[in-house]
Amino acid sequence: MQRRDDEWKEVRYVRAFVEPRKVPRGRVLVHNHIRPVGFRPDYPVGWSGFRAWTMKPHPSVGVCKCGWAPLVRRHYRVARRLDRSEAQA
């Protein structure tokens, strides 16, 4: 069985305060689950824990419709996982 770390070796972080304009072929633009106060489509990467990166497509990310990075046709976010209390509800 492959280690989970191997799946993420190809992650390339977006530089802080840079608005993504294009995504290299064969990769997807992904951001984390953080939604800081004042979040908007041009919210800068690096503020208040908001991070973004490109990676090869992977089942651990899903299409996001938050409006961030409007210059990119489609972006993704880390898929939400249920914690034990939610899974039992």
ZADONU-664790 format. One record per atom (N, C-alpha, C): atom name; residue in one letter; x, y, z; chain. Coordinates in steps of 0.1 Angstrom, whole numbers, plus 2048, in hexadecimal, padded with zeros to 3 digits. Atoms other than C-alpha are relative to their C-alpha. Last residue first. Example, Ala and Ser with C-alpha at 12.3 -4.5 7.8 and 13.67 -1.06 7.14 Angstrom:
2
<atom atom="N" rest="S" c1="7F7" c2="7F5" c3="800" kette="A"/>
<atom atom="CA" rest="S" c1="889" c2="7F5" c3="847" kette="A"/>
<atom atom="C" rest="S" c1="7F8" c2="80B" c3="808" kette="A"/>
<atom atom="N" rest="A" c1="809" c2="7F4" c3="800" kette="A"/>
<atom atom="CA" rest="A" c1="87B" c2="7D3" c3="84E" kette="A"/>
<atom atom="C" rest="A" c1="809" c2="80C" c3="800" kette="A"/>
% end
This chain:
89
<atom atom="N" rest="A" c1="80D" c2="7F9" c3="800" kette="A"/>
<atom atom="CA" rest="A" c1="701" c2="872" c3="886" kette="A"/>
<atom atom="C" rest="A" c1="7F7" c2="7FC" c3="7F6" kette="A"/>
<atom atom="N" rest="Q" c1="809" c2="808" c3="7F8" kette="A"/>
<atom atom="CA" rest="Q" c1="71D" c2="858" c3="889" kette="A"/>
<atom atom="C" rest="Q" c1="7F2" c2="806" c3="801" kette="A"/>
<atom atom="N" rest="A" c1="802" c2="80D" c3="806" kette="A"/>
<atom atom="CA" rest="A" c1="732" c2="866" c3="86D" kette="A"/>
<atom atom="C" rest="A" c1="7F5" c2="7F8" c3="807" kette="A"/>
<atom atom="N" rest="E" c1="808" c2="7FE" c3="80C" kette="A"/>
<atom atom="CA" rest="E" c1="72E" c2="889" c3="87A" kette="A"/>
<atom atom="C" rest="E" c1="7FD" c2="7F3" c3="7FA" kette="A"/>
<atom atom="N" rest="S" c1="80D" c2="7FB" c3="7FB" kette="A"/>
<atom atom="CA" rest="S" c1="73B" c2="880" c3="89D" kette="A"/>
<atom atom="C" rest="S" c1="7F7" c2="802" c3="7F4" kette="A"/>
<atom atom="N" rest="R" c1="808" c2="80B" c3="7FA" kette="A"/>
<atom atom="CA" rest="R" c1="758" c2="86C" c3="88E" kette="A"/>
<atom atom="C" rest="R" c1="7F2" c2="804" c3="804" kette="A"/>
<atom atom="N" rest="D" c1="7F9" c2="805" c3="7F4" kette="A"/>
<atom atom="CA" rest="D" c1="765" c2="888" c3="878" kette="A"/>
<atom atom="C" rest="D" c1="7F6" c2="7F5" c3="806" kette="A"/>
<atom atom="N" rest="L" c1="809" c2="800" c3="7F5" kette="A"/>
<atom atom="CA" rest="L" c1="758" c2="88B" c3="854" kette="A"/>
<atom atom="C" rest="L" c1="808" c2="7FB" c3="80D" kette="A"/>
<atom atom="N" rest="R" c1="801" c2="80E" c3="7FB" kette="A"/>
<atom atom="CA" rest="R" c1="772" c2="893" c3="83A" kette="A"/>
<atom atom="C" rest="R" c1="7F7" c2="801" c3="80D" kette="A"/>
<atom atom="N" rest="R" c1="803" c2="800" c3="7F2" kette="A"/>
<atom atom="CA" rest="R" c1="76F" c2="8B2" c3="825" kette="A"/>
<atom atom="C" rest="R" c1="7FE" c2="7F2" c3="804" kette="A"/>
<atom atom="N" rest="A" c1="80D" c2="806" c3="7FC" kette="A"/>
<atom atom="CA" rest="A" c1="77F" c2="8B0" c3="803" kette="A"/>
<atom atom="C" rest="A" c1="7FF" c2="7FF" c3="80F" kette="A"/>
<atom atom="N" rest="V" c1="7FE" c2="80D" c3="7F9" kette="A"/>
<atom atom="CA" rest="V" c1="79D" c2="8C7" c3="7FE" kette="A"/>
<atom atom="C" rest="V" c1="7F2" c2="7FB" c3="804" kette="A"/>
<atom atom="N" rest="R" c1="7FD" c2="7FF" c3="7F2" kette="A"/>
<atom atom="CA" rest="R" c1="792" c2="8E2" c3="7E6" kette="A"/>
<atom atom="C" rest="R" c1="802" c2="7F2" c3="806" kette="A"/>
<atom atom="N" rest="Y" c1="804" c2="80B" c3="7F7" kette="A"/>
<atom atom="CA" rest="Y" c1="791" c2="8E4" c3="7C0" kette="A"/>
<atom atom="C" rest="Y" c1="803" c2="804" c3="80F" kette="A"/>
<atom atom="N" rest="H" c1="7F7" c2="803" c3="7F5" kette="A"/>
<atom atom="CA" rest="H" c1="794" c2="8FE" c3="7A5" kette="A"/>
<atom atom="C" rest="H" c1="7F9" c2="7F6" c3="809" kette="A"/>
<atom atom="N" rest="R" c1="805" c2="809" c3="7F6" kette="A"/>
<atom atom="CA" rest="R" c1="784" c2="904" c3="783" kette="A"/>
<atom atom="C" rest="R" c1="80B" c2="7FE" c3="80B" kette="A"/>
<atom atom="N" rest="R" c1="80D" c2="806" c3="804" kette="A"/>
<atom atom="CA" rest="R" c1="788" c2="91D" c3="767" kette="A"/>
<atom atom="C" rest="R" c1="7FA" c2="7F8" c3="80B" kette="A"/>
<atom atom="N" rest="V" c1="7FE" c2="80E" c3="803" kette="A"/>
<atom atom="CA" rest="V" c1="7A4" c2="931" c3="778" kette="A"/>
<atom atom="C" rest="V" c1="7F2" c2="7FA" c3="7FE" kette="A"/>
<atom atom="N" rest="L" c1="7F9" c2="801" c3="80D" kette="A"/>
<atom atom="CA" rest="L" c1="7A1" c2="957" c3="776" kette="A"/>
<atom atom="C" rest="L" c1="803" c2="7F1" c3="7FC" kette="A"/>
<atom atom="N" rest="P" c1="809" c2="7FF" c3="80C" kette="A"/>
<atom atom="CA" rest="P" c1="786" c2="957" c3="791" kette="A"/>
<atom atom="C" rest="P" c1="807" c2="7FF" c3="7F2" kette="A"/>
<atom atom="N" rest="A" c1="7F7" c2="801" c3="80D" kette="A"/>
<atom atom="CA" rest="A" c1="79F" c2="94A" c3="7AB" kette="A"/>
<atom atom="C" rest="A" c1="7F7" c2="801" c3="7F4" kette="A"/>
<atom atom="N" rest="W" c1="7F2" c2="7FC" c3="7FF" kette="A"/>
<atom atom="CA" rest="W" c1="785" c2="946" c3="7C8" kette="A"/>
<atom atom="C" rest="W" c1="807" c2="7FE" c3="7F3" kette="A"/>
<atom atom="N" rest="G" c1="7FE" c2="7F3" c3="808" kette="A"/>
<atom atom="CA" rest="G" c1="760" c2="944" c3="7BD" kette="A"/>
<atom atom="C" rest="G" c1="80F" c2="805" c3="801" kette="A"/>
<atom atom="N" rest="C" c1="800" c2="7F4" c3="7F7" kette="A"/>
<atom atom="CA" rest="C" c1="757" c2="92B" c3="7D9" kette="A"/>
<atom atom="C" rest="C" c1="802" c2="80D" c3="7F8" kette="A"/>
<atom atom="N" rest="K" c1="808" c2="7F5" c3="806" kette="A"/>
<atom atom="CA" rest="K" c1="74C" c2="910" c3="7C0" kette="A"/>
<atom atom="C" rest="K" c1="800" c2="80D" c3="808" kette="A"/>
<atom atom="N" rest="C" c1="805" c2="7F5" c3="7F6" kette="A"/>
<atom atom="CA" rest="C" c1="765" c2="8F5" c3="7C9" kette="A"/>
<atom atom="C" rest="C" c1="7F9" c2="80B" c3="7F8" kette="A"/>
<atom atom="N" rest="V" c1="802" c2="7F4" c3="807" kette="A"/>
<atom atom="CA" rest="V" c1="76B" c2="8D4" c3="7B5" kette="A"/>
<atom atom="C" rest="V" c1="7FA" c2="80A" c3="80A" kette="A"/>
<atom atom="N" rest="G" c1="80C" c2="7FF" c3="807" kette="A"/>
<atom atom="CA" rest="G" c1="777" c2="8B8" c3="7CC" kette="A"/>
<atom atom="C" rest="G" c1="7FE" c2="80E" c3="7FA" kette="A"/>
<atom atom="N" rest="V" c1="805" c2="7F2" c3="803" kette="A"/>
<atom atom="CA" rest="V" c1="798" c2="8AD" c3="7D9" kette="A"/>
<atom atom="C" rest="V" c1="7F3" c2="800" c3="7F8" kette="A"/>
<atom atom="N" rest="S" c1="801" c2="7F9" c3="7F3" kette="A"/>
<atom atom="CA" rest="S" c1="7A3" c2="88C" c3="7EA" kette="A"/>
<atom atom="C" rest="S" c1="7FB" c2="80F" c3="7FE" kette="A"/>
<atom atom="N" rest="P" c1="80D" c2="801" c3="7FA" kette="A"/>
<atom atom="CA" rest="P" c1="79B" c2="879" c3="7CA" kette="A"/>
<atom atom="C" rest="P" c1="7FE" c2="808" c3="80D" kette="A"/>
<atom atom="N" rest="H" c1="800" c2="80A" c3="7F6" kette="A"/>
<atom atom="CA" rest="H" c1="7BB" c2="887" c3="7B9" kette="A"/>
<atom atom="C" rest="H" c1="7F2" c2="7FF" c3="807" kette="A"/>
<atom atom="N" rest="P" c1="80D" c2="804" c3="7FB" kette="A"/>
<atom atom="CA" rest="P" c1="7C3" c2="89C" c3="79B" kette="A"/>
<atom atom="C" rest="P" c1="800" c2="7F4" c3="80A" kette="A"/>
<atom atom="N" rest="K" c1="806" c2="808" c3="809" kette="A"/>
<atom atom="CA" rest="K" c1="7E8" c2="8A5" c3="79A" kette="A"/>
<atom atom="C" rest="K" c1="7F2" c2="7FC" c3="805" kette="A"/>
<atom atom="N" rest="M" c1="7FC" c2="80E" c3="7FF" kette="A"/>
<atom atom="CA" rest="M" c1="7F1" c2="8C2" c3="7B0" kette="A"/>
<atom atom="C" rest="M" c1="7F9" c2="7F8" c3="7F5" kette="A"/>
<atom atom="N" rest="T" c1="804" c2="809" c3="80B" kette="A"/>
<atom atom="CA" rest="T" c1="7EF" c2="8E7" c3="7B2" kette="A"/>
<atom atom="C" rest="T" c1="805" c2="7F2" c3="802" kette="A"/>
<atom atom="N" rest="W" c1="7F5" c2="807" c3="807" kette="A"/>
<atom atom="CA" rest="W" c1="7F0" c2="8FB" c3="7D2" kette="A"/>
<atom atom="C" rest="W" c1="7FA" c2="7F9" c3="7F4" kette="A"/>
<atom atom="N" rest="A" c1="804" c2="806" c3="80D" kette="A"/>
<atom atom="CA" rest="A" c1="7DB" c2="912" c3="7E8" kette="A"/>
<atom atom="C" rest="A" c1="80D" c2="7FA" c3="7F9" kette="A"/>
<atom atom="N" rest="R" c1="7F5" c2="805" c3="808" kette="A"/>
<atom atom="CA" rest="R" c1="7DC" c2="91E" c3="80C" kette="A"/>
<atom atom="C" rest="R" c1="7FB" c2="7FA" c3="7F3" kette="A"/>
<atom atom="N" rest="F" c1="805" c2="805" c3="80D" kette="A"/>
<atom atom="CA" rest="F" c1="7C5" c2="933" c3="822" kette="A"/>
<atom atom="C" rest="F" c1="80C" c2="7FD" c3="7F7" kette="A"/>
<atom atom="N" rest="G" c1="801" c2="80E" c3="802" kette="A"/>
<atom atom="CA" rest="G" c1="7D3" c2="934" c3="845" kette="A"/>
<atom atom="C" rest="G" c1="7FB" c2="7FB" c3="7F3" kette="A"/>
<atom atom="N" rest="S" c1="809" c2="806" c3="7F7" kette="A"/>
<atom atom="CA" rest="S" c1="7CA" c2="958" c3="84D" kette="A"/>
<atom atom="C" rest="S" c1="7FF" c2="7F1" c3="7FE" kette="A"/>
<atom atom="N" rest="W" c1="806" c2="7F9" c3="7F5" kette="A"/>
<atom atom="CA" rest="W" c1="7DB" c2="966" c3="82E" kette="A"/>
<atom atom="C" rest="W" c1="7F7" c2="7F7" c3="809" kette="A"/>
<atom atom="N" rest="G" c1="7F6" c2="7FD" c3="7F6" kette="A"/>
<atom atom="CA" rest="G" c1="7F3" c2="951" c3="819" kette="A"/>
<atom atom="C" rest="G" c1="7FA" c2="807" c3="80C" kette="A"/>
<atom atom="N" rest="V" c1="7FA" c2="80C" c3="7FA" kette="A"/>
<atom atom="CA" rest="V" c1="7DF" c2="950" c3="7F9" kette="A"/>
<atom atom="C" rest="V" c1="80A" c2="804" c3="80A" kette="A"/>
<atom atom="N" rest="P" c1="7F2" c2="804" c3="803" kette="A"/>
<atom atom="CA" rest="P" c1="7CE" c2="971" c3="7F2" kette="A"/>
<atom atom="C" rest="P" c1="804" c2="7F3" c3="808" kette="A"/>
<atom atom="N" rest="Y" c1="7F9" c2="801" c3="7F3" kette="A"/>
<atom atom="CA" rest="Y" c1="7A8" c2="974" c3="7F1" kette="A"/>
<atom atom="C" rest="Y" c1="80E" c2="7FA" c3="7FE" kette="A"/>
<atom atom="N" rest="D" c1="7F2" c2="7FC" c3="802" kette="A"/>
<atom atom="CA" rest="D" c1="79E" c2="97E" c3="7CD" kette="A"/>
<atom atom="C" rest="D" c1="808" c2="7FF" c3="80D" kette="A"/>
<atom atom="N" rest="P" c1="7FA" c2="806" c3="80C" kette="A"/>
<atom atom="CA" rest="P" c1="77D" c2="96B" c3="7CD" kette="A"/>
<atom atom="C" rest="P" c1="80F" c2="803" c3="7FE" kette="A"/>
<atom atom="N" rest="R" c1="806" c2="7FC" c3="80D" kette="A"/>
<atom atom="CA" rest="R" c1="774" c2="976" c3="7F0" kette="A"/>
<atom atom="C" rest="R" c1="807" c2="7FA" c3="7F5" kette="A"/>
<atom atom="N" rest="F" c1="7FC" c2="808" c3="80C" kette="A"/>
<atom atom="CA" rest="F" c1="77A" c2="96C" c3="814" kette="A"/>
<atom atom="C" rest="F" c1="7F9" c2="805" c3="7F4" kette="A"/>
<atom atom="N" rest="G" c1="7FD" c2="7F8" c3="80B" kette="A"/>
<atom atom="CA" rest="G" c1="774" c2="988" c3="82D" kette="A"/>
<atom atom="C" rest="G" c1="804" c2="7F9" c3="7F3" kette="A"/>
<atom atom="N" rest="V" c1="80A" c2="7F5" c3="800" kette="A"/>
<atom atom="CA" rest="V" c1="777" c2="972" c3="84C" kette="A"/>
<atom atom="C" rest="V" c1="804" c2="809" c3="7F4" kette="A"/>
<atom atom="N" rest="P" c1="7FE" c2="7F5" c3="7F7" kette="A"/>
<atom atom="CA" rest="P" c1="78E" c2="955" c3="842" kette="A"/>
<atom atom="C" rest="P" c1="7F4" c2="80A" c3="7FF" kette="A"/>
<atom atom="N" rest="R" c1="808" c2="7F5" c3="806" kette="A"/>
<atom atom="CA" rest="R" c1="780" c2="936" c3="830" kette="A"/>
<atom atom="C" rest="R" c1="801" c2="80C" c3="80A" kette="A"/>
<atom atom="N" rest="I" c1="801" c2="7F4" c3="7F9" kette="A"/>
<atom atom="CA" rest="I" c1="79A" c2="91A" c3="836" kette="A"/>
<atom atom="C" rest="I" c1="7F8" c2="80B" c3="7F9" kette="A"/>
<atom atom="N" rest="H" c1="80E" c2="7FE" c3="7FB" kette="A"/>
<atom atom="CA" rest="H" c1="792" c2="8F9" c3="826" kette="A"/>
<atom atom="C" rest="H" c1="7FE" c2="80D" c3="807" kette="A"/>
<atom atom="N" rest="N" c1="804" c2="807" c3="7F4" kette="A"/>
<atom atom="CA" rest="N" c1="7B2" c2="8F7" c3="811" kette="A"/>
<atom atom="C" rest="N" c1="7F2" c2="804" c3="805" kette="A"/>
<atom atom="N" rest="H" c1="7FE" c2="7F8" c3="7F4" kette="A"/>
<atom atom="CA" rest="H" c1="7B6" c2="902" c3="7ED" kette="A"/>
<atom atom="C" rest="H" c1="7FB" c2="7F8" c3="80C" kette="A"/>
<atom atom="N" rest="V" c1="807" c2="805" c3="7F4" kette="A"/>
<atom atom="CA" rest="V" c1="7BC" c2="8ED" c3="7CD" kette="A"/>
<atom atom="C" rest="V" c1="802" c2="80A" c3="80C" kette="A"/>
<atom atom="N" rest="L" c1="7FE" c2="7F6" c3="7F5" kette="A"/>
<atom atom="CA" rest="L" c1="7C6" c2="8F6" c3="7AA" kette="A"/>
<atom atom="C" rest="L" c1="7F7" c2="7FD" c3="80C" kette="A"/>
<atom atom="N" rest="V" c1="80C" c2="7F9" c3="7FC" kette="A"/>
<atom atom="CA" rest="V" c1="7C7" c2="8D7" c3="793" kette="A"/>
<atom atom="C" rest="V" c1="804" c2="80A" c3="80B" kette="A"/>
<atom atom="N" rest="R" c1="801" c2="7FD" c3="7F1" kette="A"/>
<atom atom="CA" rest="R" c1="7E3" c2="8C8" c3="780" kette="A"/>
<atom atom="C" rest="R" c1="7F3" c2="807" c3="802" kette="A"/>
<atom atom="N" rest="G" c1="7FF" c2="80C" c3="7F8" kette="A"/>
<atom atom="CA" rest="G" c1="7E7" c2="8B6" c3="75E" kette="A"/>
<atom atom="C" rest="G" c1="800" c2="802" c3="80F" kette="A"/>
<atom atom="N" rest="R" c1="807" c2="80C" c3="805" kette="A"/>
<atom atom="CA" rest="R" c1="7ED" c2="8D6" c3="74B" kette="A"/>
<atom atom="C" rest="R" c1="803" c2="7F4" c3="809" kette="A"/>
<atom atom="N" rest="P" c1="7F9" c2="809" c3="809" kette="A"/>
<atom atom="CA" rest="P" c1="7FB" c2="8F2" c3="761" kette="A"/>
<atom atom="C" rest="P" c1="7F8" c2="7F4" c3="7FC" kette="A"/>
<atom atom="N" rest="V" c1="7FC" c2="80C" c3="7F9" kette="A"/>
<atom atom="CA" rest="V" c1="7E1" c2="909" c3="772" kette="A"/>
<atom atom="C" rest="V" c1="807" c2="7F7" c3="7F5" kette="A"/>
<atom atom="N" rest="K" c1="801" c2="80C" c3="808" kette="A"/>
<atom atom="CA" rest="K" c1="7DB" c2="92D" c3="768" kette="A"/>
<atom atom="C" rest="K" c1="805" c2="7F4" c3="808" kette="A"/>
<atom atom="N" rest="R" c1="805" c2="7FD" c3="80D" kette="A"/>
<atom atom="CA" rest="R" c1="7D5" c2="94E" c3="778" kette="A"/>
<atom atom="C" rest="R" c1="7FE" c2="7F5" c3="7F7" kette="A"/>
<atom atom="N" rest="P" c1="7FE" c2="80A" c3="80B" kette="A"/>
<atom atom="CA" rest="P" c1="7DA" c2="947" c3="79D" kette="A"/>
<atom atom="C" rest="P" c1="7F9" c2="805" c3="7F3" kette="A"/>
<atom atom="N" rest="E" c1="80D" c2="805" c3="805" kette="A"/>
<atom atom="CA" rest="E" c1="7DA" c2="967" c3="7B2" kette="A"/>
<atom atom="C" rest="E" c1="802" c2="7F7" c3="7F4" kette="A"/>
<atom atom="N" rest="V" c1="801" c2="801" c3="80E" kette="A"/>
<atom atom="CA" rest="V" c1="7FB" c2="96B" c3="7C4" kette="A"/>
<atom atom="C" rest="V" c1="7F3" c2="7FA" c3="7FC" kette="A"/>
<atom atom="N" rest="F" c1="804" c2="7F4" c3="805" kette="A"/>
<atom atom="CA" rest="F" c1="7FD" c2="977" c3="7E8" kette="A"/>
<atom atom="C" rest="F" c1="800" c2="800" c3="7F1" kette="A"/>
<atom atom="N" rest="A" c1="809" c2="7F7" c3="7F8" kette="A"/>
<atom atom="CA" rest="A" c1="810" c2="959" c3="7F4" kette="A"/>
<atom atom="C" rest="A" c1="7FE" c2="80D" c3="7F8" kette="A"/>
<atom atom="N" rest="R" c1="7F9" c2="7F6" c3="7F8" kette="A"/>
<atom atom="CA" rest="R" c1="81E" c2="942" c3="7D9" kette="A"/>
<atom atom="C" rest="R" c1="7F7" c2="809" c3="807" kette="A"/>
<atom atom="N" rest="V" c1="802" c2="7F3" c3="806" kette="A"/>
<atom atom="CA" rest="V" c1="808" c2="925" c3="7CE" kette="A"/>
<atom atom="C" rest="V" c1="807" c2="80A" c3="809" kette="A"/>
<atom atom="N" rest="Y" c1="808" c2="7F5" c3="7FA" kette="A"/>
<atom atom="CA" rest="Y" c1="815" c2="905" c3="7DC" kette="A"/>
<atom atom="C" rest="Y" c1="800" c2="80C" c3="7F8" kette="A"/>
<atom atom="N" rest="R" c1="7F8" c2="7F4" c3="802" kette="A"/>
<atom atom="CA" rest="R" c1="820" c2="8E8" c3="7C6" kette="A"/>
<atom atom="C" rest="R" c1="7F8" c2="80C" c3="805" kette="A"/>
<atom atom="N" rest="V" c1="806" c2="7F3" c3="7FC" kette="A"/>
<atom atom="CA" rest="V" c1="814" c2="8C6" c3="7D1" kette="A"/>
<atom atom="C" rest="V" c1="809" c2="80B" c3="7FD" kette="A"/>
<atom atom="N" rest="E" c1="800" c2="7F6" c3="80B" kette="A"/>
<atom atom="CA" rest="E" c1="823" c2="8A9" c3="7BD" kette="A"/>
<atom atom="C" rest="E" c1="7F9" c2="80D" c3="803" kette="A"/>
<atom atom="N" rest="K" c1="7F2" c2="7FC" c3="804" kette="A"/>
<atom atom="CA" rest="K" c1="82D" c2="894" c3="7DB" kette="A"/>
<atom atom="C" rest="K" c1="800" c2="80B" c3="7F6" kette="A"/>
<atom atom="N" rest="W" c1="7FF" c2="7F2" c3="7FF" kette="A"/>
<atom atom="CA" rest="W" c1="808" c2="893" c3="7E8" kette="A"/>
<atom atom="C" rest="W" c1="80E" c2="805" c3="7FC" kette="A"/>
<atom atom="N" rest="E" c1="80B" c2="7FB" c3="809" kette="A"/>
<atom atom="CA" rest="E" c1="7FF" c2="86F" c3="7DF" kette="A"/>
<atom atom="C" rest="E" c1="802" c2="810" c3="7FF" kette="A"/>
<atom atom="N" rest="D" c1="7FD" c2="801" c3="80E" kette="A"/>
<atom atom="CA" rest="D" c1="820" c2="863" c3="7ED" kette="A"/>
<atom atom="C" rest="D" c1="7F6" c2="806" c3="7F6" kette="A"/>
<atom atom="N" rest="D" c1="7F7" c2="7F5" c3="804" kette="A"/>
<atom atom="CA" rest="D" c1="818" c2="871" c3="80F" kette="A"/>
<atom atom="C" rest="D" c1="804" c2="7FF" c3="7F1" kette="A"/>
<atom atom="N" rest="R" c1="808" c2="7F5" c3="804" kette="A"/>
<atom atom="CA" rest="R" c1="7FA" c2="859" c3="811" kette="A"/>
<atom atom="C" rest="R" c1="809" c2="80C" c3="7FC" kette="A"/>
<atom atom="N" rest="R" c1="802" c2="7F6" c3="7F5" kette="A"/>
<atom atom="CA" rest="R" c1="812" c2="83C" c3="812" kette="A"/>
<atom atom="C" rest="R" c1="7F8" c2="80C" c3="7FB" kette="A"/>
<atom atom="N" rest="Q" c1="7F9" c2="7F3" c3="800" kette="A"/>
<atom atom="CA" rest="Q" c1="80D" c2="823" c3="7F7" kette="A"/>
<atom atom="C" rest="Q" c1="7FD" c2="808" c3="80C" kette="A"/>
<atom atom="N" rest="M" c1="808" c2="7F4" c3="800" kette="A"/>
<atom atom="CA" rest="M" c1="800" c2="800" c3="800" kette="A"/>
<atom atom="C" rest="M" c1="809" c2="80C" c3="800" kette="A"/>
% end
